[in-house]
Amino acid sequence: MKTIIYSYSALALLAISGFLPNSVQAAEFCADQYYVDATLPNQSRWDMCWEHRNREGVVLHHIHYTPPNGQRRMVLFQAALAQIHVPYDDNGARYHDVSDYGLGGNYMTTLTSQECAGGELLNYSGKNIICKQVSARDDAYSADGDRLQGDALNLFSVSAIGAYNYIPEWRFLDDGAIEPSVGATGALQRFGTSSIAQHGWLLASDKIGIAHLHNFFWKLDFDLGGTGSDDAVEEINYTQSNGKMARTNTRFTTEAARSVDSAQLRSWRVVDTNLKNAKGLPMSYEIQLPESGQRDVGPTSEPFTHNDFYVTKQKSCELFASHNPTTDGCADNLSAFVDGESIVGQDIVVWPSTTFYHMPRAEDAPRMDAHWSHIRIIPRDWHDKNPLSNSAETTAVVTPPPPPTNGTVSNNASGISVNGNLSDWGSLTSFGADPDEITGANNKLNWLQGWVANDAERVYLAYQTKDAIDTSGFWGYQAYLDSDSSATTGYKTGALGADYLQEGANLWRYSGDGSSWSWTYQGTMDSKVSGNNAEFSFPRSWLGNSTELRLMFWGNNAAFGGDAKDVYPDGAFTSTATTRYFTYQMHVPTSTGTTGITNPVSPLSVDGNLNDWNNLTSFGLDPNDVSGANNTLDWQEGWMAHSSNDVYLAYRTRNAVDTNGFWGYQVYLDTDSNTSSGYQNGAVGAEYMLEGSTLWRYTGDGSSWSWVVQGSTTVGTSGQTAEFSLPRSWLGNPSTLRVMFRGNNAAFGGTAEDAYPNDTATPRYFAYRFQ
């Protein structure tokens, strides 16, 4: 393993203060002020250290990635920009900006908050030099109506060299990909007369902007999984013949210098020779150079420009792609670094590059646009599936017959602790034993027994398997929940119409047409796995305060590279079976609590488009239970969220929201969680009511209809959805509240009222927490 020296010894400081972590963390390798730790909206995480150097500018090191509900692993030991080589077409200048000038020190620009909108400025020696931002990117995926907005951690700095401003940026994507890039802006630097027109472009009378290239080189020291000596580098090529494309992988055993070959779609990957994913595939990262078609081949004095990709054995004196210091016998440039040394069992470094050819335009004056060059470093089999999707692999969909009569289980969850120890379930009724029936290699998921219990606020679920539960393939452990006891709604599987899916530690709400695999994230449950036991808990409101559940357990051993599937009960997909699902009746407790849900957010856009609510927890689904002429208001789903200053509320109805009768859309808010104060409607004692877009404050005696206007909310409606925002201070800044929705179809000439949660729910309200 290579060594590296930093200005601070965080490890020593932690040891002295008695706070040394039990497990290895990236923060061990730097002081707190040089540590970046970012959890993205979908719970993927990147953490790393950074340092400032006069030549390379910002250098990142000990870069770790953690997928949602996955294992934290190191990807890169160190990453830096290793050269910006700028040769001009007239051969009048050939700059080596990183080694000869430097991106750091006085060349590094002080960043302002305007340049780092919504982000955080990181300081070095009294100067803000890095902008850290978490921002939305393009879609992470979109298929069959199932779409997820992607996010990324962005780190960038700005260095002014000559007339150019360079913007080195590192984008760390939520799926584990890394996109290093450099932006170039500022002003054109070199000009000539029309006598050298062939070397540039006419910008004005007898003024030629001289064309030039920007050759960008990066230095990437991979230590996949935290160990560098077991990494190898392969080249991937494709050849085409008779309409067929064939792939070959060639592993390097010695240092190499290679070029992009568009005819062979060439790329490279760094593979860990020991680590394998849950499907038994070697874990690796692939390096793609999508913008290297304009490579500059310089004179013999610049042999490093003759290739796009280099693999070398790590040496501490090999810092830059060119004009490298030749102390300690070190070579001058990349081409000389490659001298035939073996890289088998060695710590290896890869040096990818890309080129931007800048032919000046009149539009480049007086200030040129920012043009960007990037490479891609993407995980290949680093996971066993898309880490951002909890969709299961294709399963059989059976048209359900009329549901049979089944025995019913009901359990009081009082006294249950989610700790992976099922001894506190001993007195409760399970759904019975499942046979020991699964065999074969990698088929480790074999159900033995399952339970459900509840109290006033939460639902608890537990199961036991034959073998130890493997959370590396946690998505294979699934339970389908039919919250409205209807096979005609929800995802149709077996005899169920599943409205929710428990997959590992996540709960998903069905959003498809009955047969499409389309789920929306509902929330991450409290969970604990211990040996072959798993235990979970989540708010009842996530199920819309359903009073009865039908459920079945589905085990997919493809999560571990197996082929067997285990269903519990066994007759779930057998039309003649007596028991095709389990039935759970919600226990009715004697008292209620106020646990509730919480959705802390950054400010949301109030425009009626609920895409920015996709990863927030709703109060659950409400059934289609309103019919009849002019009874158009039928609640489907509701949400609340909060920022430091504002409260957000949203809802979705079966039909388009009709603002002509907006007063019929009512939301009652009980801010002191006391049914004996405020307007008493049998469910809550409401201090406030959102009616249409107006918030009202109650002034009556508890039963009289007496309200005064508190204020007009910010509102946006679009089709079946509406969303609102209002200052938290309008509600008196409560720490918790209770909420219930009431739809009055008299606003449209109808007669039906729709309550959400339903009047039969226990409790008849949703609880929300501000924390």
Secondary structure by P-SEA (a helix, b strand, c coil): cbbbbccccaaaaaaaacccccccccccccccccbbbbbccccccccbbbbbbccccccccbbbbbcccbbbbbccccccccccccccccccccccccccccccccccccccccccccbbbbbccccccbbbbbbbcccccccccbbbbbbbbbbbbbbbcccbbbbbbbbbcccbbbbbbccccccccccccccccccccccccccccbbbbbbbbbbbbcccccccccbbbbbbbbbbcccbbbbbbbbbcccbbbbbbccccbbbbbbccccccccccccbbbbbbcccccccccccccccccccbbbbccccccccccccccccccccccccccccccccccbbbbbbbbbbbbbccccccccccbbbbbbbbbbccccccccccccccbbbbcccccccbbbbbbbccccccccccccccccccccccccccccccccccccccccccccccbbbbbbcccccccccccccbbbbbbcccccccccccccccccccccccbbbbbcccccccccccccccccccccccccccccccccccccbbbbbbbbbcccccccbbbbcccccccccccccbbbbcbbbbcccccbbbbbbbcccccccccccccccccccccccccccccccccccccccccccccccccccccccccccccccbbbbbbcccccccccccccccccccccccbbbbbccccccbbbbbcccccccccccccccccccccccccccbbbbbbbbcccccccbbbbcccccccccbbbbbcc
